[in-house]
């Protein structure tokens, strides 16, 4: 399989995976079979982990990466260690889920070849704990190559792969592979569903249909999955969408600054203006990512930094309300 994988990567071809037609459960089962993981405890743990993953996480990383990560974490949790050749197979299976256009680039081929060579040269010499965590490190790297972020939400450039890889070989063995999964009933109702039904009306749906081009029924479903605070942000932005379009037409920074300051009635610093410009350009992306649940919290802070920065820009322009600080 190692030689076959090298030939596959060198060809620059990566067949598309049938994610759209397959459930995460089917993908998980298929990947477990490809990897010849027959241990009942490990397979059960992988199903358990995958069942606790949020829809937002699946939307952000894709079904394939999410499923293979569940396998990697399950193997670590149950003590299932791969042999050198089996780890090459794991690398091949993980890479199978990558977008075909990305998989064929020189930078991605170089990075995956670097991982392969490290497995061949160093895996058998590594201590038992590091070998146990190797699959988790690999799926982090595949996520970076495919999505630009690791499975914890940390952004890493493709040319920083080697440094990141070496750092993960130190940090991963110190982690609890089960810590990112929360046991909960799969079919449990969302805590905000009852509140959200009354949190938006037909006017918001009409506005969002105009902004996004989406069907009203789909928008109603997306809105019902949002927390009330995020519905308020979407409402404010859709209400002020004409104002945002006016700003977008002003291509010169000095013209935009003058117009925004006139609407606000106060001055903006150059740094604040830059935040505002970035948010203006990405308004539709922000709205659609919010509707699709793609803003996954990063790290231990419980926030998504891209979402946070865009919202800061909207707050500076008075388009959405600032977050209220909790009272001490």
KAKA-V254915 format. One record per helix or strand of 2 or more residues. SS is the DSSP state (alpha for helix, beta for strand). FROM is the first residue (numbers start at 1). TO is the last residue. If there is no record, write none. Layout:
BEGIN
ss from to
SS FROM TO
SS FROM TO
END
This chain:
BEGIN
ss from to
alpha 2 11
alpha 24 34
alpha 40 51
alpha 55 61
alpha 63 78
alpha 84 95
alpha 100 103
alpha 106 125
alpha 128 147
alpha 158 174
alpha 193 196
alpha 202 212
alpha 216 224
alpha 228 239
alpha 241 248
alpha 253 264
alpha 270 281
alpha 283 291
alpha 305 316
END
